[in-house]
Amino acid sequence: MSVAEVLAGGAQDVLLLCDHASNAVPADIDLGVDPALLDLHIAIDIGAAEVTRALAARLDAPAILATVSRLVIDLHREPDHAGLIPHRTDGHWIPGNDAVDRAARIARFHAPYHRLLRNEVRRQRPALILSIHSFTPCLEHGGTPRPWEVGVLYNRDARAARPAVDWFRAQGLVTGDNEPYSGRLLNATLNRHAEAQGIPSIAIEIRNDLIRDPAGVTRWAERLHALALFLRNTLAQKGVLAT
């Protein structure tokens, strides 16, 4: 199977990424789990792929969406990260990953996915990279509710993040600044393909109960379209462009 779905676009200044777009498990991999688990957040960022596709259409922007579940391998982790191939996640045991050939799975999925991203960034040289994710309203097993409707995640480069947080809050949205988790701890894809290349970027985390249906997807695609246009103008006015 291909490691990613690639959407072409005429506008080359923005690139969209969606690392957790799919819950697909290749036929030759047996995770040993109840198939119903593949519909949960542990397997896929619910609604993120639909928002990414809708936003790409509105922006006429290229997009890359992963086509393998994070239960097989988490493409938004460094190759040496302990959670790259999960053995237990949110209290669920993944027995098929206990004796996995780690190097082989990296070579099959992780390495080609990140080569694809690297090559697209080199070809396009976007002025802005937006990575689309979603998060659960509450962690499992007695976790505290997460009040944010959307979160903006980033590491050291806050050129796009600061204006994005302000923009969301100006729309009246409960917005997390490096919440529900910090991009300073988990930002692998953007660290590698954006920040290390000097390209402004943010990961946008949408609470998944807000994008579970077509109406929610449309609403958030429209919001992110407006945000992208705002960030284009803001970065251009500040003279912050990729070189």
ChimeraX commands (.cxc) that place a marker at each C-alpha (Angstrom):
marker #1 position 0.00,0.00,0.00 radius 0.5
marker #1 position 1.06,3.59,-0.58 radius 0.5
marker #1 position 2.16,5.42,2.56 radius 0.5
marker #1 position 0.29,8.61,1.66 radius 0.5
marker #1 position -2.49,10.20,-0.34 radius 0.5
marker #1 position -1.12,13.21,-2.19 radius 0.5
marker #1 position -3.45,15.98,-3.31 radius 0.5
marker #1 position -2.17,18.40,-5.94 radius 0.5
marker #1 position -2.84,22.11,-5.69 radius 0.5
marker #1 position -2.15,25.22,-7.68 radius 0.5
marker #1 position -1.34,27.43,-4.69 radius 0.5
marker #1 position 2.24,26.64,-3.74 radius 0.5
marker #1 position 2.69,28.89,-0.72 radius 0.5
marker #1 position 0.84,26.59,1.71 radius 0.5
marker #1 position 1.34,22.87,2.33 radius 0.5
marker #1 position -1.13,20.80,4.37 radius 0.5
marker #1 position -0.16,17.65,6.27 radius 0.5
marker #1 position -2.25,15.04,8.08 radius 0.5
marker #1 position -0.15,12.39,9.83 radius 0.5
marker #1 position -3.07,10.53,11.45 radius 0.5
marker #1 position -5.53,10.60,8.56 radius 0.5
marker #1 position -6.19,6.85,8.29 radius 0.5
marker #1 position -7.11,3.83,10.38 radius 0.5
marker #1 position -5.98,1.39,7.67 radius 0.5
marker #1 position -4.02,-1.71,8.66 radius 0.5
marker #1 position -2.31,-3.66,5.84 radius 0.5
marker #1 position -3.77,-7.12,5.27 radius 0.5
marker #1 position -0.49,-8.83,6.19 radius 0.5
marker #1 position -0.29,-7.14,9.62 radius 0.5
marker #1 position -2.32,-8.63,12.47 radius 0.5
marker #1 position -2.50,-6.25,15.42 radius 0.5
marker #1 position -4.56,-8.73,17.41 radius 0.5
marker #1 position -7.18,-6.17,18.42 radius 0.5
marker #1 position -10.93,-5.91,18.20 radius 0.5
marker #1 position -11.67,-4.24,14.82 radius 0.5
marker #1 position -13.96,-1.80,16.65 radius 0.5
marker #1 position -10.86,-0.17,18.16 radius 0.5
marker #1 position -9.89,1.03,14.68 radius 0.5
marker #1 position -12.72,3.54,14.82 radius 0.5
marker #1 position -11.38,5.15,18.00 radius 0.5
marker #1 position -8.89,7.95,18.47 radius 0.5
marker #1 position -6.15,5.44,19.29 radius 0.5
marker #1 position -6.17,4.44,15.61 radius 0.5
marker #1 position -7.02,7.67,13.77 radius 0.5
marker #1 position -7.50,11.41,14.31 radius 0.5
marker #1 position -11.27,11.47,13.81 radius 0.5
marker #1 position -12.34,14.11,11.29 radius 0.5
marker #1 position -8.82,15.34,10.54 radius 0.5
marker #1 position -8.61,13.83,7.04 radius 0.5
marker #1 position -11.98,15.24,6.03 radius 0.5
marker #1 position -11.04,18.72,7.26 radius 0.5
marker #1 position -7.68,18.51,5.48 radius 0.5
marker #1 position -9.26,17.55,2.15 radius 0.5
marker #1 position -11.91,20.25,2.44 radius 0.5
marker #1 position -9.33,22.88,3.37 radius 0.5
marker #1 position -7.04,21.82,0.51 radius 0.5
marker #1 position -9.93,22.29,-1.92 radius 0.5
marker #1 position -10.71,25.76,-0.58 radius 0.5
marker #1 position -7.08,26.88,-0.70 radius 0.5
marker #1 position -6.25,24.97,-3.89 radius 0.5
marker #1 position -3.23,23.84,-1.87 radius 0.5
marker #1 position -1.20,20.61,-1.97 radius 0.5
marker #1 position -1.84,18.17,0.86 radius 0.5
marker #1 position -0.24,14.94,2.06 radius 0.5
marker #1 position -2.36,12.54,4.12 radius 0.5
marker #1 position -0.93,9.39,5.67 radius 0.5
marker #1 position -2.66,6.14,4.73 radius 0.5
marker #1 position -1.69,3.86,7.63 radius 0.5
marker #1 position -3.04,3.77,11.18 radius 0.5
marker #1 position -0.90,4.99,14.03 radius 0.5
marker #1 position -1.54,1.58,15.64 radius 0.5
marker #1 position 0.76,0.18,12.93 radius 0.5
marker #1 position 3.31,2.97,13.28 radius 0.5
marker #1 position 2.99,6.55,14.46 radius 0.5
marker #1 position 4.35,8.71,11.67 radius 0.5
marker #1 position 4.28,11.73,13.97 radius 0.5
marker #1 position 7.09,10.34,16.15 radius 0.5
marker #1 position 10.85,10.20,15.76 radius 0.5
marker #1 position 12.18,6.77,14.72 radius 0.5
marker #1 position 13.68,6.20,18.18 radius 0.5
marker #1 position 10.57,7.29,20.11 radius 0.5
marker #1 position 9.26,4.70,22.58 radius 0.5
marker #1 position 5.70,5.14,21.26 radius 0.5
marker #1 position 6.56,4.81,17.58 radius 0.5
marker #1 position 5.02,1.32,17.43 radius 0.5
marker #1 position 2.53,1.20,20.31 radius 0.5
marker #1 position 2.29,-1.84,22.55 radius 0.5
marker #1 position -0.35,-0.28,24.82 radius 0.5
marker #1 position -2.31,2.88,24.15 radius 0.5
marker #1 position -5.07,4.48,26.26 radius 0.5
marker #1 position -5.31,1.25,28.22 radius 0.5
marker #1 position -5.62,-1.00,25.16 radius 0.5
marker #1 position -3.04,-3.72,24.58 radius 0.5
marker #1 position -1.84,-4.15,20.98 radius 0.5
marker #1 position -0.50,-7.73,21.11 radius 0.5
marker #1 position 0.48,-7.87,17.44 radius 0.5
marker #1 position 3.13,-5.22,18.09 radius 0.5
marker #1 position 4.91,-7.09,20.87 radius 0.5
marker #1 position 7.31,-9.05,18.65 radius 0.5
marker #1 position 7.38,-6.70,15.68 radius 0.5
marker #1 position 10.48,-6.16,13.54 radius 0.5
marker #1 position 10.87,-2.46,14.34 radius 0.5
marker #1 position 13.45,-1.74,11.65 radius 0.5
marker #1 position 11.35,-3.42,8.97 radius 0.5
marker #1 position 8.24,-1.45,9.88 radius 0.5
marker #1 position 10.19,1.82,9.86 radius 0.5
marker #1 position 11.62,0.98,6.45 radius 0.5
marker #1 position 8.20,0.08,5.08 radius 0.5
marker #1 position 6.18,3.03,6.36 radius 0.5
marker #1 position 7.99,5.70,8.36 radius 0.5
marker #1 position 11.03,6.25,6.15 radius 0.5
marker #1 position 9.14,6.51,2.81 radius 0.5
marker #1 position 6.49,8.78,4.33 radius 0.5
marker #1 position 9.08,11.23,5.56 radius 0.5
marker #1 position 11.04,11.02,2.31 radius 0.5
marker #1 position 7.84,12.00,0.53 radius 0.5
marker #1 position 7.34,14.96,2.85 radius 0.5
marker #1 position 10.98,16.00,2.48 radius 0.5
marker #1 position 10.80,15.87,-1.30 radius 0.5
marker #1 position 7.53,17.81,-1.45 radius 0.5
marker #1 position 8.91,20.54,0.83 radius 0.5
marker #1 position 12.04,20.79,-1.33 radius 0.5
marker #1 position 9.97,20.92,-4.52 radius 0.5
marker #1 position 7.31,23.35,-3.31 radius 0.5
marker #1 position 9.25,25.37,-0.75 radius 0.5
marker #1 position 6.04,26.60,0.91 radius 0.5
marker #1 position 5.90,29.78,2.96 radius 0.5
marker #1 position 3.63,28.05,5.53 radius 0.5
marker #1 position 2.98,24.46,6.61 radius 0.5
marker #1 position -0.22,23.55,8.44 radius 0.5
marker #1 position -0.54,20.12,10.07 radius 0.5
marker #1 position -4.10,19.05,10.90 radius 0.5
marker #1 position -4.90,16.83,13.89 radius 0.5
marker #1 position -7.79,16.16,16.27 radius 0.5
marker #1 position -7.99,15.33,19.96 radius 0.5
marker #1 position -10.49,13.71,22.32 radius 0.5
marker #1 position -12.81,15.78,24.55 radius 0.5
marker #1 position -11.60,13.76,27.53 radius 0.5
marker #1 position -8.79,11.29,28.09 radius 0.5
marker #1 position -9.95,7.75,28.76 radius 0.5
marker #1 position -9.97,6.09,32.19 radius 0.5
marker #1 position -11.05,9.04,34.30 radius 0.5
marker #1 position -9.11,11.74,32.52 radius 0.5
marker #1 position -10.11,15.35,33.06 radius 0.5
marker #1 position -12.28,17.08,30.43 radius 0.5
marker #1 position -10.43,19.15,27.85 radius 0.5
marker #1 position -12.16,22.52,27.52 radius 0.5
marker #1 position -10.38,23.69,24.37 radius 0.5
marker #1 position -12.18,23.71,21.04 radius 0.5
marker #1 position -8.90,24.03,19.19 radius 0.5
marker #1 position -5.23,24.01,20.07 radius 0.5
marker #1 position -2.22,25.53,18.34 radius 0.5
marker #1 position 0.94,23.48,18.80 radius 0.5
marker #1 position 4.48,24.59,18.03 radius 0.5
marker #1 position 8.05,24.18,19.21 radius 0.5
marker #1 position 10.55,27.06,19.13 radius 0.5
marker #1 position 9.30,28.81,15.99 radius 0.5
marker #1 position 6.25,30.84,17.02 radius 0.5
marker #1 position 6.01,33.06,13.94 radius 0.5
marker #1 position 2.76,31.48,12.79 radius 0.5
marker #1 position 1.64,30.22,16.20 radius 0.5
marker #1 position 1.31,33.53,18.05 radius 0.5
marker #1 position -0.93,35.18,15.44 radius 0.5
marker #1 position -2.92,31.94,15.04 radius 0.5
marker #1 position -3.70,31.73,18.77 radius 0.5
marker #1 position -4.76,35.38,18.79 radius 0.5
marker #1 position -6.90,34.89,15.67 radius 0.5
marker #1 position -8.76,31.87,17.07 radius 0.5
marker #1 position -9.41,33.65,20.36 radius 0.5
marker #1 position -10.70,36.70,18.51 radius 0.5
marker #1 position -13.28,34.39,16.91 radius 0.5
marker #1 position -14.52,33.52,20.40 radius 0.5
marker #1 position -13.05,30.01,20.36 radius 0.5
marker #1 position -11.61,28.39,23.49 radius 0.5
marker #1 position -8.06,28.03,22.24 radius 0.5
marker #1 position -5.15,26.12,23.69 radius 0.5
marker #1 position -1.68,27.63,23.40 radius 0.5
marker #1 position 0.39,24.43,23.19 radius 0.5
marker #1 position -2.61,22.56,24.59 radius 0.5
marker #1 position -3.97,19.87,24.93 radius 0.5
marker #1 position -0.28,18.91,24.80 radius 0.5
marker #1 position 2.89,20.79,24.07 radius 0.5
marker #1 position 4.50,21.00,20.68 radius 0.5
marker #1 position 7.77,21.42,22.53 radius 0.5
marker #1 position 7.46,17.75,23.48 radius 0.5
marker #1 position 5.62,16.22,20.51 radius 0.5
marker #1 position 6.24,18.02,17.23 radius 0.5
marker #1 position 8.23,15.48,15.24 radius 0.5
marker #1 position 6.90,16.08,11.73 radius 0.5
marker #1 position 7.04,19.87,11.87 radius 0.5
marker #1 position 10.39,19.89,13.67 radius 0.5
marker #1 position 11.86,17.92,10.78 radius 0.5
marker #1 position 10.12,19.34,7.73 radius 0.5
marker #1 position 9.26,22.90,8.75 radius 0.5
marker #1 position 11.26,24.29,11.65 radius 0.5
marker #1 position 14.53,22.67,10.56 radius 0.5
marker #1 position 13.99,24.18,7.11 radius 0.5
marker #1 position 13.16,27.67,8.38 radius 0.5
marker #1 position 9.51,27.42,7.31 radius 0.5
marker #1 position 6.79,28.86,9.60 radius 0.5
marker #1 position 4.33,26.18,10.70 radius 0.5
marker #1 position 1.73,25.12,13.24 radius 0.5
marker #1 position -0.08,21.94,14.18 radius 0.5
marker #1 position -3.80,22.62,14.53 radius 0.5
marker #1 position -5.60,20.31,16.97 radius 0.5
marker #1 position -9.42,20.34,16.70 radius 0.5
marker #1 position -11.54,18.67,19.38 radius 0.5
marker #1 position -12.93,15.68,17.55 radius 0.5
marker #1 position -16.55,15.96,18.72 radius 0.5
marker #1 position -16.67,19.18,16.66 radius 0.5
marker #1 position -15.72,17.49,13.36 radius 0.5
marker #1 position -17.49,14.12,13.53 radius 0.5
marker #1 position -20.15,15.08,10.95 radius 0.5
marker #1 position -20.15,16.86,7.58 radius 0.5
marker #1 position -21.52,20.08,9.05 radius 0.5
marker #1 position -18.68,20.25,11.57 radius 0.5
marker #1 position -16.10,19.48,8.90 radius 0.5
marker #1 position -17.46,22.25,6.69 radius 0.5
marker #1 position -17.53,24.74,9.58 radius 0.5
marker #1 position -13.92,24.05,10.54 radius 0.5
marker #1 position -12.65,23.97,6.97 radius 0.5
marker #1 position -14.13,27.43,6.50 radius 0.5
marker #1 position -12.49,28.64,9.72 radius 0.5
marker #1 position -9.11,27.24,8.78 radius 0.5
marker #1 position -9.42,28.72,5.31 radius 0.5
marker #1 position -9.90,32.14,6.87 radius 0.5
marker #1 position -7.01,31.48,9.26 radius 0.5
marker #1 position -4.70,30.46,6.42 radius 0.5
marker #1 position -5.49,33.65,4.51 radius 0.5
marker #1 position -4.87,35.68,7.67 radius 0.5
marker #1 position -1.51,33.97,8.28 radius 0.5
marker #1 position -0.47,34.47,4.66 radius 0.5
marker #1 position -1.04,38.20,5.01 radius 0.5
marker #1 position 0.46,38.44,8.49 radius 0.5
marker #1 position 3.66,36.62,7.57 radius 0.5
marker #1 position 4.00,38.57,4.33 radius 0.5
marker #1 position 3.58,41.91,6.15 radius 0.5
marker #1 position 6.28,40.91,8.60 radius 0.5
marker #1 position 8.57,39.86,5.78 radius 0.5
marker #1 position 8.56,36.27,7.06 radius 0.5
marker #1 position 8.83,34.15,3.94 radius 0.5
marker #1 position 10.60,30.89,3.30 radius 0.5
marker #1 position 13.86,31.25,1.41 radius 0.5
marker link #1:1,2 radius 0.2
marker link #1:2,3 radius 0.2
marker link #1:3,4 radius 0.2
marker link #1:4,5 radius 0.2
marker link #1:5,6 radius 0.2
marker link #1:6,7 radius 0.2
marker link #1:7,8 radius 0.2
marker link #1:8,9 radius 0.2
marker link #1:9,10 radius 0.2
marker link #1:10,11 radius 0.2
marker link #1:11,12 radius 0.2
marker link #1:12,13 radius 0.2
marker link #1:13,14 radius 0.2
marker link #1:14,15 radius 0.2
marker link #1:15,16 radius 0.2
marker link #1:16,17 radius 0.2
marker link #1:17,18 radius 0.2
marker link #1:18,19 radius 0.2
marker link #1:19,20 radius 0.2
marker link #1:20,21 radius 0.2
marker link #1:21,22 radius 0.2
marker link #1:22,23 radius 0.2
marker link #1:23,24 radius 0.2
marker link #1:24,25 radius 0.2
marker link #1:25,26 radius 0.2
marker link #1:26,27 radius 0.2
marker link #1:27,28 radius 0.2
marker link #1:28,29 radius 0.2
marker link #1:29,30 radius 0.2
marker link #1:30,31 radius 0.2
marker link #1:31,32 radius 0.2
marker link #1:32,33 radius 0.2
marker link #1:33,34 radius 0.2
marker link #1:34,35 radius 0.2
marker link #1:35,36 radius 0.2
marker link #1:36,37 radius 0.2
marker link #1:37,38 radius 0.2
marker link #1:38,39 radius 0.2
marker link #1:39,40 radius 0.2
marker link #1:40,41 radius 0.2
marker link #1:41,42 radius 0.2
marker link #1:42,43 radius 0.2
marker link #1:43,44 radius 0.2
marker link #1:44,45 radius 0.2
marker link #1:45,46 radius 0.2
marker link #1:46,47 radius 0.2
marker link #1:47,48 radius 0.2
marker link #1:48,49 radius 0.2
marker link #1:49,50 radius 0.2
marker link #1:50,51 radius 0.2
marker link #1:51,52 radius 0.2
marker link #1:52,53 radius 0.2
marker link #1:53,54 radius 0.2
marker link #1:54,55 radius 0.2
marker link #1:55,56 radius 0.2
marker link #1:56,57 radius 0.2
marker link #1:57,58 radius 0.2
marker link #1:58,59 radius 0.2
marker link #1:59,60 radius 0.2
marker link #1:60,61 radius 0.2
marker link #1:61,62 radius 0.2
marker link #1:62,63 radius 0.2
marker link #1:63,64 radius 0.2
marker link #1:64,65 radius 0.2
marker link #1:65,66 radius 0.2
marker link #1:66,67 radius 0.2
marker link #1:67,68 radius 0.2
marker link #1:68,69 radius 0.2
marker link #1:69,70 radius 0.2
marker link #1:70,71 radius 0.2
marker link #1:71,72 radius 0.2
marker link #1:72,73 radius 0.2
marker link #1:73,74 radius 0.2
marker link #1:74,75 radius 0.2
marker link #1:75,76 radius 0.2
marker link #1:76,77 radius 0.2
marker link #1:77,78 radius 0.2
marker link #1:78,79 radius 0.2
marker link #1:79,80 radius 0.2
marker link #1:80,81 radius 0.2
marker link #1:81,82 radius 0.2
marker link #1:82,83 radius 0.2
marker link #1:83,84 radius 0.2
marker link #1:84,85 radius 0.2
marker link #1:85,86 radius 0.2
marker link #1:86,87 radius 0.2
marker link #1:87,88 radius 0.2
marker link #1:88,89 radius 0.2
marker link #1:89,90 radius 0.2
marker link #1:90,91 radius 0.2
marker link #1:91,92 radius 0.2
marker link #1:92,93 radius 0.2
marker link #1:93,94 radius 0.2
marker link #1:94,95 radius 0.2
marker link #1:95,96 radius 0.2
marker link #1:96,97 radius 0.2
marker link #1:97,98 radius 0.2
marker link #1:98,99 radius 0.2
marker link #1:99,100 radius 0.2
marker link #1:100,101 radius 0.2
marker link #1:101,102 radius 0.2
marker link #1:102,103 radius 0.2
marker link #1:103,104 radius 0.2
marker link #1:104,105 radius 0.2
marker link #1:105,106 radius 0.2
marker link #1:106,107 radius 0.2
marker link #1:107,108 radius 0.2
marker link #1:108,109 radius 0.2
marker link #1:109,110 radius 0.2
marker link #1:110,111 radius 0.2
marker link #1:111,112 radius 0.2
marker link #1:112,113 radius 0.2
marker link #1:113,114 radius 0.2
marker link #1:114,115 radius 0.2
marker link #1:115,116 radius 0.2
marker link #1:116,117 radius 0.2
marker link #1:117,118 radius 0.2
marker link #1:118,119 radius 0.2
marker link #1:119,120 radius 0.2
marker link #1:120,121 radius 0.2
marker link #1:121,122 radius 0.2
marker link #1:122,123 radius 0.2
marker link #1:123,124 radius 0.2
marker link #1:124,125 radius 0.2
marker link #1:125,126 radius 0.2
marker link #1:126,127 radius 0.2
marker link #1:127,128 radius 0.2
marker link #1:128,129 radius 0.2
marker link #1:129,130 radius 0.2
marker link #1:130,131 radius 0.2
marker link #1:131,132 radius 0.2
marker link #1:132,133 radius 0.2
marker link #1:133,134 radius 0.2
marker link #1:134,135 radius 0.2
marker link #1:135,136 radius 0.2
marker link #1:136,137 radius 0.2
marker link #1:137,138 radius 0.2
marker link #1:138,139 radius 0.2
marker link #1:139,140 radius 0.2
marker link #1:140,141 radius 0.2
marker link #1:141,142 radius 0.2
marker link #1:142,143 radius 0.2
marker link #1:143,144 radius 0.2
marker link #1:144,145 radius 0.2
marker link #1:145,146 radius 0.2
marker link #1:146,147 radius 0.2
marker link #1:147,148 radius 0.2
marker link #1:148,149 radius 0.2
marker link #1:149,150 radius 0.2
marker link #1:150,151 radius 0.2
marker link #1:151,152 radius 0.2
marker link #1:152,153 radius 0.2
marker link #1:153,154 radius 0.2
marker link #1:154,155 radius 0.2
marker link #1:155,156 radius 0.2
marker link #1:156,157 radius 0.2
marker link #1:157,158 radius 0.2
marker link #1:158,159 radius 0.2
marker link #1:159,160 radius 0.2
marker link #1:160,161 radius 0.2
marker link #1:161,162 radius 0.2
marker link #1:162,163 radius 0.2
marker link #1:163,164 radius 0.2
marker link #1:164,165 radius 0.2
marker link #1:165,166 radius 0.2
marker link #1:166,167 radius 0.2
marker link #1:167,168 radius 0.2
marker link #1:168,169 radius 0.2
marker link #1:169,170 radius 0.2
marker link #1:170,171 radius 0.2
marker link #1:171,172 radius 0.2
marker link #1:172,173 radius 0.2
marker link #1:173,174 radius 0.2
marker link #1:174,175 radius 0.2
marker link #1:175,176 radius 0.2
marker link #1:176,177 radius 0.2
marker link #1:177,178 radius 0.2
marker link #1:178,179 radius 0.2
marker link #1:179,180 radius 0.2
marker link #1:180,181 radius 0.2
marker link #1:181,182 radius 0.2
marker link #1:182,183 radius 0.2
marker link #1:183,184 radius 0.2
marker link #1:184,185 radius 0.2
marker link #1:185,186 radius 0.2
marker link #1:186,187 radius 0.2
marker link #1:187,188 radius 0.2
marker link #1:188,189 radius 0.2
marker link #1:189,190 radius 0.2
marker link #1:190,191 radius 0.2
marker link #1:191,192 radius 0.2
marker link #1:192,193 radius 0.2
marker link #1:193,194 radius 0.2
marker link #1:194,195 radius 0.2
marker link #1:195,196 radius 0.2
marker link #1:196,197 radius 0.2
marker link #1:197,198 radius 0.2
marker link #1:198,199 radius 0.2
marker link #1:199,200 radius 0.2
marker link #1:200,201 radius 0.2
marker link #1:201,202 radius 0.2
marker link #1:202,203 radius 0.2
marker link #1:203,204 radius 0.2
marker link #1:204,205 radius 0.2
marker link #1:205,206 radius 0.2
marker link #1:206,207 radius 0.2
marker link #1:207,208 radius 0.2
marker link #1:208,209 radius 0.2
marker link #1:209,210 radius 0.2
marker link #1:210,211 radius 0.2
marker link #1:211,212 radius 0.2
marker link #1:212,213 radius 0.2
marker link #1:213,214 radius 0.2
marker link #1:214,215 radius 0.2
marker link #1:215,216 radius 0.2
marker link #1:216,217 radius 0.2
marker link #1:217,218 radius 0.2
marker link #1:218,219 radius 0.2
marker link #1:219,220 radius 0.2
marker link #1:220,221 radius 0.2
marker link #1:221,222 radius 0.2
marker link #1:222,223 radius 0.2
marker link #1:223,224 radius 0.2
marker link #1:224,225 radius 0.2
marker link #1:225,226 radius 0.2
marker link #1:226,227 radius 0.2
marker link #1:227,228 radius 0.2
marker link #1:228,229 radius 0.2
marker link #1:229,230 radius 0.2
marker link #1:230,231 radius 0.2
marker link #1:231,232 radius 0.2
marker link #1:232,233 radius 0.2
marker link #1:233,234 radius 0.2
marker link #1:234,235 radius 0.2
marker link #1:235,236 radius 0.2
marker link #1:236,237 radius 0.2
marker link #1:237,238 radius 0.2
marker link #1:238,239 radius 0.2
marker link #1:239,240 radius 0.2
marker link #1:240,241 radius 0.2
marker link #1:241,242 radius 0.2
marker link #1:242,243 radius 0.2
view
